[in-house]
Amino acid sequence: MANSAGLQFVSSYAFEAMQKVDVARLAALSDPELRLLLPCLVRMALCAPADQSQSWAQDKKLILRLLSGVEAVNSIVALLSVDFHALEHDARKEQQLRHKAGGSNGESILVSQLQHGLTLEFEHSDPLRRLRLTLSELLAIMNKVVDSNGEFFLKSSELFESPVYLDEVADVLCILQAELPSLLPIVDVAEALLHVRNGDWFLCLLVANVPDSFNEVCRGLIKNGERQDEESVGGRRRTEALRQLCQMNPSQALNIRAMVVEECHLPGLGVALTLDYRPDTADEAVSPLVAYVSGLLLGTNSKVRTWFSMFIRNGQQRKRESSSVLWQMRRQLLLELVAILPRSRSTHVPNDGNMEEEVSSGYSGLREEHVVKASALLRLYCALMGIAGLRPTDEEAEQLLQLMTSRPPATPAGVRFVSLSFCKLLAFPSLVSTPEQEQLMVMWLSWMIKEEEYFESAAGVSASFGEMLLLVAMYFHSNQLSSIIELVCSTLGMKIAIKPSSLSKMKTIFTQEIFTEQVVTAHAVRVAVTNNLSANITGFLPIHCIYQLLRSRSFTKHKVSIKDWIYRQLCETSTPIHTQLIPLIDVYINSILTPASKANPEATNQPITEQEILNVFQSSAGQGEGSRGGRQRYSITTQLLILYYILSYEENLLASTKQLALMQRKPKSYSAALMDQIPIKYLVTQAQGLQQELGGLHSALLRLLATNYPHLCLVEDWVCEEEATGTLPLLRKMMLPDNTCRYTQSQLHQAFQKLPSSSPRLMRILEHLTLLSPGDLIPYAEALTASMALLLELAVPRRILQTLNKLWMGLNTVMPRRLWVMTVNALQPSAKLVRQQQYTQNDLMVDPLIVLRCDQRVYRCPPLMDIVLHMLNGYLLASKAYLHCHLKETADFDRQSQTVSNLGVPGQPDAPEVTREELKNALLSAQDSAAVQILLEVCLPTSEEQQQQQQLGANTESLLSSIRGSMPGKSKRGSLGPRARGCVEDAEPEGGLLSDLREVQCLICCLLHQMFIADPNIAKLVHFQGYPQGLLPLTVAGIPSIHICLDFIPELLAQPQLEKQIFAIQLLSYLCTQYALPKSLSVARLAISVMGTLLTVLTRAKRFSFFMPILPCLVAFCQAFPPLYDEVAGLLVQVGQVCASDVATKARDVDPLIARLQYLKEKPQGAVAPGGRSSKLTLPQRTAEEHGGADPDVQLCYCVEATFMDIISSTLHGL
């Protein structure tokens, strides 16, 4: 500030002494320094202290002794003797007066009419008048500040400008503020002092005498400050005042700088404080200025970044001034830059620097201790130029280029420095303006290419700048300038607006002088793969370059084989997986299948060979799928990536079949034998536990499995795997001691061979195996499956069968495909085993029904039947996927071959494909329906089982008896409910529900339920085909999803075959009882209507064969839906009348029968006595011979009457 340069400010030593009230330090001050602090010391000595300790009493004596020799103390004591209460009262009156007068300088209550100037009045006044004069002047300035609305002004005040009375005015000011703090808040006083000359000096004295207010004053000045301080005089005065305050209290300078950033005000002050308090000695670390400015521009706070960028932009618009904080900052940064340049490179020294110019013909590189500083400076200049818009001077540009093209030592920091320098050249090519500078840059780039291998090996880093050079060259060749900009911004760690047009010069240099496309391609193949590539290795790696070259099809264009490099890199991977690996595999597969151009369809890359793939899995598949014998040569990451490659390759091959057919290309697919040797399910299970490390690889594998291998994605398998990862396996592992007996495969095989005598030993072995994890069970898989047929013998304990089932399900989670093949071959009938016919995976996918061609005893062994049904479900799904792939593989090529012969015939080329699709669907439907029919046939009891059930009083037709009760006339039919079971317990404890047949039926019904849900068309097809009526109670009660049959029963009733109509009505009767829904009611009404219609059109013979089996169904209709009674009764009377009319000439009791039917229809309650015991109308007792020899119509009439009685009985009992 003007005229304050010659004044003595409070030193930091004195301020610290005041802060700590260090009397010894205060005594050491000189008289001029002590004079500045007298107002506070005098008040301290005269006022009653709050501290009554003995130590303070001694310090107070020292202060009094210190003040006793100072003459100015007397005047300060006189100032303190004034009545400040009256003074404050008058001051507030004057404030009110000024407020009413609009702030004009009219009459003053504090000061009467002045006879002389303010200075003379102050000189001749007593202490009270001095206080009034100063207070009046100060209040006037404060009011004007309030009324100025933020516009800066400089108040000319004689009182604050006279050098003779500055000390006395300062004393008065300090006393006023201390005694009248409510009238004169120190922050407002500080704000007012900025508007007078010598205000910074007064401000420092005021704060020094009230040291506790330092932070409060500084925060207030910053908060009221300008966003850009160098734009106005007021901003510069405020900055200078705060700098003086910080010089007085340097320990708080960094806190004040933090306030500046927090408020986003006074950016020049933050820079000035950083410049004021830089270390005197050059430290090895980055300088405070570089760290501070980098933090502002590269931090996450966008508001701070914009604020400081505006400071840089606005500062450049003014002429270069040595007093400007911005130019001081730039000067300091340039000095730091020159200081670390190699001495042979700093040939241009700043004009006002004291360094000597030094030219050396020899070359010296960047010193190792300066590399980190150099990197920080480069990033800072990038931020200043790219974010803040700094326009470097010629001097700055020259020194920057010298630094960027210097050669650092081969250390990780040196690699980082070269990468930053290279990206800065790309971001700001304008730094290279002369031919000499361009030649210097080309030489430096050539040095980079030559030394990158040495740097990579010597620095011990996997990501060197050589890959970045290669990647940029590829981007330039493919004209992907936006990718170069992304690469530069990513390396520099900041978002910079780079115009693609500015890269034209660099593009020319790269594509024509340094890296031609052929050189790039040839060089890329020779680049070594990254060892143990993982996401932990950051930076730009060879994989980035290869990926970009594959995308641009450079390898196929120049006929360079890249297959071996990709295979080696996939084999050198570890977790966590690198994010570029999956995109690399995808683009590599695309380059194999899709030619680079239509003109050259053979320009494709070679796929990985089957032998190379087998080498990766040889440790995992040495003993079959999922075997873990021996130490793995390749990591799990490599095996998962190769698996992803194979599955994705096959999927893309199918997807691009049409395009390949048009180009007359048919790339080779991987053989089924190869796929059988890959432990797919085991690898996916391993990947499930490594999802965090594998990124998106696990989900990608699941997607490919669900598409191409649906039989490996069964819901039951996922549920089993969830159980395998719960707490139960941990408990089992705890139960397995380390020194436990480990059984061998031969011991297990021998125990199987000696059954049933070896049952206890076999049980111990199997129980031990249940404690092992599924992966550890793999060596025992062959022994377990090969001996399955031995368990079909009699006297094998059920517990052994259940334990084997449990072990099989565990193995199924890690090696399903091979396990299924071994199981199917082991369960063949003994006659087939003699022929030693061994099925393969392909055989079972082509014909899934092979699974059901097993030993007949399996059908009555529930644990083994559960395994067979699981395999059947899997192979049915596998067959669908197999046929779908086969159709896509061949259809497009067959269609292409027929295009020539069918040329010119509209629609003709599509006919073969449509036909093939229909044939495939028909084959799949036939397979599914055949499997369902075979399983339903298995549910039928054998003759021996029927005899046994008859002896026990139970049969399969009574499944619904527990739901709807016993039907009239069938009270002796057995029941599978608890009552029936209780009745037969005495006769045979193992009968009833506890039978192998019943358990097998439940297993089959569960599978059919799943199949019907997955594809309702299967249910429709099976029921249109029909099956034995005796199975209807089983299917309706055991298959919950069978209610969907209600949708197509009307269509089944419309079929011309009587057998299908009869089956539909019988099925409907059970469905109505099981599902008494509104929809069932409507379908039942339709069925009754159909029966009435058919009654009028059927011949006599067909009428008998139609109505005899379906009349009992009417009982079920009425039992489920009583409102149908009238319709059913009308139908029964109508049937009786039709039959009676045909036999009127033959039957002797037809008329009484019809009369009884009419009576039963009109008064059904009369058929039963009040006690519900005897019937008023009793049916005549007829012998079996009379029924058998009677006319069919007569038999039908009698059956109608019996049906009537059953309906009435069941209805009345229901009421």
Secondary structure, 3 states (H helix, E strand, C coil): CCCCCCCCCCCHHHHHHHHHCCHHHHHHCCHHHHHHCHHHHHHHHHCCCCCCCHHHHHHHHHHHHHHCCCCHHHHHHHHHCCCHHHHHHHHHHHHHHHHHCCCCCCCCCCCCCCCCCHHHHHHHCCHHHHHHHHHHHHHHHHHHHHHCCCCCCCCCCHHHHCCCCHHHHHHHHHHHHHHCCCCCCHHHHHHHHCCCCCHHHHHHHHHHHCHHHHHHHHHHHHHCCCCCHHHCHHHHHHHHHHHHHHHHCHHHHHHHHHHHHHHCCCHHHHHHHHHHCCCCCCCCCCCHHHHHHHHHHHCCCHHHHHHHHHHHHHHHHCCCCCCCHHHHHHHHHHHHHHHHCCCCCCCCCCCCCCCCCCCCCCCCCCCHHHHHHHHHHHHHHHHHHHCCCCCCCHHHHHHHHHHHCCCCCCCHHHHHHHHHHHHHHHHCHHHCCCHHHHHHHHHHHHHHHHHHHHHHHHHCCCCCHHHHHHHHHHHHHCCCHHHHHHHHHHHHCCCCCCCHHHHHHHHHHHHHHHCCHHHHHHHHHHCCCCCCECCCCCCCCHHHHHHHHHHCCHHHHCCCCCHHHHHHHHHCECCCCCCCHHHHHHHHHHHHHCCCECCECCCCCCCCCHHHHHHHHCCCCCCCCCCCCCCCCCCHHHHHHHHHHHHHHHHHHHHCHHHHHHCCCCCCCCCHHHHHCCCHHHHHHHHHCCHHHHCCHHHHHHHHHHHHCHHHCCHHHHHHHHHHCCHHHHHHHHHCCCCCCCCCHHHHHHHHHCCCCCHHHHHHHHHHHHCCCHHHHHHHHHHHHHCHHHHHCCCCCHHHHHHHHHHHHHHHCCCHHHHHHHHHHHCCCHHHHHHCCCCCHHHHHHCHHHHHCCCHHHHHCHHHHHHHHHHHHHHHHHHHHHHHHHHHHHHHHHHHHHHCCCCCCCCCCHHHHHHHHHHHHHHHHHHHHHHHHHHHHHHCCCHHHHHHHHHHCCCHHHCCHHHHCCCCCCCCCCCCCHHHHHHHCCCCCCCCCCCHHHHHHHHHHHHHHHHHHHCHHHHHHHHHHCCCHHHHHHHHHHCHHHHHHHHHHHHHHCCCCHHHHHHHHHHHHHHHHHCCCHHHHHHHHHHHHHHHHHHHHCCHHHHHHHHHHHHHHHHHHHHHCHHHHHHHHHHHHHHHHHHHHHCCCCCCCHHHHHHHHHHHHHCHHHHCCCCCCCCCCCCCCCCHHHHHHCCHHHHHHHHHHHHHHHHHHHHHHHC
